[in-house]
Amino acid sequence: MNILVSKKAIMITVVCAAMVFAQTFAQKEQHKEEKPQNLKVLPKDISEEDLHT
């Protein structure tokens, strides 16, 4: 009985870790594809780093 509970706990942990990894990867991909909009008040020579901070 104890081994069965341990296997379930390991499976739940693996599934949760996979979901966190997938979500993190999806956010990074989405951030790369976004193009800034409505930048009329910012200088035209602003760096990419300054724009995202």
Summary of the structure (lengths in Angstrom):
residues: 53
radius of gyration: 20.9
end to end distance: 52.2
largest distance: 65.9
contacts: 77
relative contact order: 0.07
helix: 70%
strand: 0%
